[in-house]
Amino acid sequence: MAEEQSGGEKDEQRERSGRGVSRRGLLIGGAVVVGAGAAMFHEELGRLWWRVPGIDKQRNDGDVDHRGAQWIAASEANLRYADRPADFTVDRIVIHVTEGSYATAVRVFRDPLHAAATHYVIRAKDGHIAQMARELDVAFHAGNRAYNERSVGIEHEGFVDKPETLTDVMYRSSARLAADICARYGIPVDREHIIGHNEVPGATHTDPGRHWDWDKYMRLVRAAAKERAESAAS
């Protein structure tokens, strides 16, 4: 997430029915203009249908999809309720780098004016994982509506121009998470299905950047996937 919104980000603007969106303003903030009146009413109707009795899937406060993750809810304004994979096939993982601290990422994803969030945020110093959106739901993270609907977003604390911030413990924690996601949705463990934010069609962002070690990361994901499969078979 190394640049401000433009181009492909407009899909999310249209999705949000008139809300002006400053997509992930580098985790440092940036103002957004929030539409009022009919636009807000339309958006709220889109959320309320999910709460109609008989439609709402069981959702409990604190539930996580990845064992060991800490639940910290993103603002509902930064995601769209869904029923994945029943309504949208999940076949991609999108890798992000925060261009800011873990604490800042968590703070802004909880801010309804930020207009974006990823499903997971991983801390550099110890690999701790915060889950901020259920994988059931569409988080606004890729700047491309179709890719938001089909993907799980993983944010990594760090800076694209400071390779020392991309720690080994964070790589390993992320690899275990990615292997878990791939196993649950039958996603192939390869670079076609595990991609960088910069590789999303229409992307204007450069993260995870040239210092992200894809060879190391994919090797770790494959190893974690193998270990997970062997554990399940024993």
N, C-alpha and C positions, 0 to 999 in steps of 0.2 A: 504494500500500500504506500507507494512512494510518490504519488502525484495527486493533485486535486481532481475532482470529477470533471469529465467532459465526454463527448461522443457517446460511447456505449452505456454510460450511466443513465442516459435519458430513458432507457427502458424502465428503470425503477421509478423515475419521475412519473411516467405515464401510469405505472401500476398503482402508484399511491394517490391517483385521482386528484391531481392538482396541487399536491404538496411540493413546494420548492425544496430540492434536496442538495445539500453540500456533502457529497459522498465521502465519508471517512476522513475528512479534512486533514489528513496526516494525523491522527491521534492528538493533535495539538489543538483541535477545536475548529473554529470557523463558524460563522453565523449561518442559519438557515431561515428561510422565510416560510412560515407555516400558513397554508391556505385555510380559509375559514368558511363558515356557512355551509353551503351545499357540499363542498368538497370533503369537509370533515365528516358531515353526516353520512355521505356515501361510504367513506372509509369505515366508519363505525358499524354501519350495516354489514359490511363485508366481514367484520370480526364477530358480530353478534350471532350470525347464523351458526357458528361453530358451537355456541352454547345452548342451542335448542335441545331439549331433552330427547335422547335417543340418537343424537348425532355425535355428541361429545364423547371422544375416546377418553378412557380413564387417564387422568393426569394428576399426579400427586406432587405437592411441593417437595422439592429436594430430590426427586427422581433424576437419575443420570443414565445415559446410555453406555458409558464406558466406566467400568468398575475402577474406583479410586479417584475419579474426578470429583471436584467440588462444585456443587450447583450454586451459581450466582446468576440470577435471571437478568437477561438483557431486557431493555424496554420493549414492550409489545409494539411500539412504533417502529422498531428496527427489524421486524420480521413479519411474516405472514403465516397464520395458522394453516396447517395442512394435515394430510393423513398419509405421509410418505411411508413406504413406497406404493401404497394402494393407488394414490392419485398421480404421483410423479415417480418415474423410475430413478433410483439413485445409482449413478454409475461413474461418478467422478469425485475426487478429493482435490480441493484447491488449497495450495500452500501460500501463506501470506507471511510477511514480516512487518512488525508493527510500526517501525520508525518512531518508536517511543517506548516507554516503560510498560511493564505488565500492569502496574497500578493504573496508569493512564488509560490503557486499553479497556480495562474493566470499567473504569469510571465513565468513559465516553459511550461505551456500548449500553450502559444503563441510562444514558441521557436520551430522552425521546426526541430531542432536537438534532441529534447526531445523524440519524437516518441510516444507520448501518450497524451491523454486528456480524461476527462469525459465530459458528457453533461452539468452537473451543478456543481458548487462549492458553498458551504454555509459557511458564516462567523460565527464564534463562538459568538462574543460579542453581535450581534444583529439579527442574523438569515438572514442577507441579502443574496440574491441568485444572483449569476452570471450564466447566461447561456452562454456556450462557444462552443457548437455544437448544431445544430438543431436536433430535435428528428428524422427527416427524415433520418439523416445520421448515419453512423456507426462510432462511436468514438472508438479509441483504448484504452480500459481501463481495460478489464477483463483478458487479457493474454490468451484468448481462442477465436479463430475466430468465432466459432458458437455462443458463448455467447455474443460476441460483436455485432453480427448481430441481435440477438434477444432481446437485453436488452438496458435499459437506465441507465447510470452510474451517481450516485450522490456522490460527494466528500464532506467530512465534515472536516472543520479545526480542528485539534487536534492531540493528540498523544495517541497511543494505551496503553501506560503504565502510562498515567496521566488522570484519570477519571474526574478530575476537568475541563479539557479542553472541555469535551463533555457537553455543556451547555443546560439548559432547553429550552431557546429560540431557539437554533439551532435544537433540537429535534422537537419542535413544527413546525418550519418553514419547516423542511424536511418532516414531516408527512403530511402537507398540500400539498406539492409538490408531494409526493408519491401518495396521494389519487387522485390528479388531473390526474397524469399519468395513474393510474389504471382505472379511469373512462373513459378516452379517448380511451384506448385500450382494455377495457373489461378484465383487469388483475385481478384475484382474490386477495383479500387482505388477504394473508396468507404467512406463512414462506416458502412454496414451491416456491412461485413466487417473494417474496421479500427476497433477500439473501445477505449474506456478501461476500466480495471479496474472503475471505478464503474458501468459499463454492463452488466456481466455479470449475468444474472438472479440475483436473490437477494443481490447484492453488499452488503456492509456497509462497504466501503472507499471512500474518496473520491478516490483518485489516478486519473488524473494531475492532477486539480484544476482550478480555474477559471482558473489562469494558463497552462495548457497551450494553446498557440496552434494549434487544430485547422485553421484556414484556412491558416496558413503550412505546417503539417506536411503536409496533404493536397496542397497545391500542389507541395511539394518531392517528395513520393512520386510524383505524376503525372509530374513532370519527369524524375525518375530512371527511371521505368518507360519513358518515351518514349525516353530516351537509351539505355537497355539494349536496347530493341527495335531501334532504328536500328543500334546496334553489332552486334547479332546478324545483321542482314540484310545488312550490308556485307561 
